[in-house]
Every structure is written in C-alpha cells, then in structure tokens.
Amino acid sequence: WRLSPWLPSTLASLPYALLQRSPLTLPFNSLGSARRVLPQLTAFLGFARFFLRDIHRRLSEFSEASDSTVFAHKGYKMKTHKASAKRFRVTGRGKIVRRRSGKQHLLAKKNNKRKLRLSKMHEVSRSDYDM
C-alpha cells in the first residue's frame, strides 16, 4: 500500500486551496485510478482536518493568553458536610450506603442472626437522595 506518485505534488497545493476555499483539481486520467486514490486521499484529508483543527485551537489559546491580562481569581469549593461524611459513603458504582441502627447497646437480648444483619451496610433509597 503506497501513495500515488502525483499525491505529494497535489497535497503541496492543499493548504492554498483550503485557504482560498477553491476546489482542488485532481489529475485523474481514468476512473480506475480515481477509485484507487480516493480512499487514500479521503483518509489523508480526515487526518489533515483533525491536524489543522488542533493547530488552530493551540494558536487561539496562545493568542488569547498573550494579548489579555490574566487575573488570579480562585474558584470556591463546596465544603464537606462532616456529619454526612461520618454516616454515609459512596460505593464505586455511585450508590450511597449507610449503617443500620440498633447495634450500639442492649445487645444481650438480640440474637446473633439479628446482630449480623444489623452489622451489614445498607443502601440508601434513591428517593432519599437530596441532590
């Protein structure tokens, strides 16, 4: 798989054609050669468009940074609600879990099965989320 011999000379005029917004003339002498070269040219133009967009973005960031005064202002952060942080935690999948109540005292009259059930974490219902 290699590029056609005329492709580098045509691509040299590509930036000029893009700047002038004029159609790019391609020297095809047969329909077969056009069918062979067009997929290569399409792939290259897709890459060139991505590359030129990236260069444009970087240049615009540079020009914005150089000609404007930068003021140091700091965004504010939300403070953690410490009472909630001690009682709840968020799992890896985004669920909020809590401990069961009833495991602090008066444990002698509770059987082992009940105490084991109270030890496990319990998911908070979605209707109780306050977001």
N, C-alpha and C positions, 0 to 999 in steps of 0.2 A: 504494500500500500504506500504509494508516494504521490506527492502533489504533481499536478500537471506542469509542464515547463513554462507555460505563459502565466501561471498564477502569481509568482513573485512580482513580475512587472505590473500586473494589473493591481495587485494589492498595494503597490507603491503609490498608486493614484487614489487609493481608497480614502485616506483621510481628507484629501482635497475634495473628493466627490461628496463625502459626508458633510464637510463644512459648507460647500456650495449648494447642498441639497439637490444636486443634479443626478440624473440617472447614471449608473455605472454601466459602461458599454463593455461587453464581454466578447472576445474574439472566438466565437464558435464557428467552425466550418461544417459541422454536421450535427444532427440531432443526437447521434450516439455519443459524441464527445461531450455534449452538454449534459447528457444523462450521467456520464461518468464523473464529471467535475462538480456538478451542482451539489451533491451531498457533502463533498469536501468544503466547498465554498460556504454552504449553509452552516456547517459546524464551525468554520473559522469565524463567520460573521457573528454567530452567537457568542463565541468567546470574546471577539473584539468589542461587542456591545457591552458585555459584562466588564471588560477591562477598562473601556473608556468611561463607563459609569463610575467605577471605583476611582479612577484618576480625577474625574470631575468632583466627586464627593470630597476627596482629600484636598483638592485645591480650594474648594469652597470653605472647608473647615479652616484651612490655613489663612485664607484671606479674611474670614470673619475674625479670627483670633488676632491678626496683625493690625487691623485698622480700627479696632474697637477697644475701649478701655475696659479692663476686667476688674470688677469689684468683688471683693471677697465677702460673700454672704453665706451664711451657713443655714442649711435646712434644719428644721426642727424634727426631733424624733419623738415618737409616741413613747410614753413611759409605761413600763410593765405594771400591770395591776398585781401587786405582790400577793394579795390574798388568793386570787385566782391561780397564780403561778404555783402556789403551795398545794392547791387542791386538785388541779387538773393537769393533764399533759396531752400533747398531740402525738399520735402514732405516726409511723412512716407513711401511711396511706391517707393521713389528714383527718382521721377520726379523733374526737376528744373523749378521753377516758377518765374515770374518777374511781375513788374507793367507795366501798359500801359502808353504810353506817351500822353501828351496833357491835363493834369489835373492840371497844375500849375498856369496858368494865362489865361486871356481872357475868363473867364468862363461865363460872362454875355450873350454872344451870342450863347452859346451851350445849347441845351435843356436838360431837366432832364434825359431823356432816354439815351442820349449820355454820359452825365456825370456819370450816374450809370454804364454804360458799361465800361467806362474808369477806374472806381474805382476798378473793379474786377481784380484778379490776372490772368495771362495768362501763359500757359505752353510754355516753350521754346522748339522749334523743335529739334528733335534728331539729325538732320543734322548740327545743330549749336553747338552741344557739342564738346568740344576740349579736348579729353582725350587720 
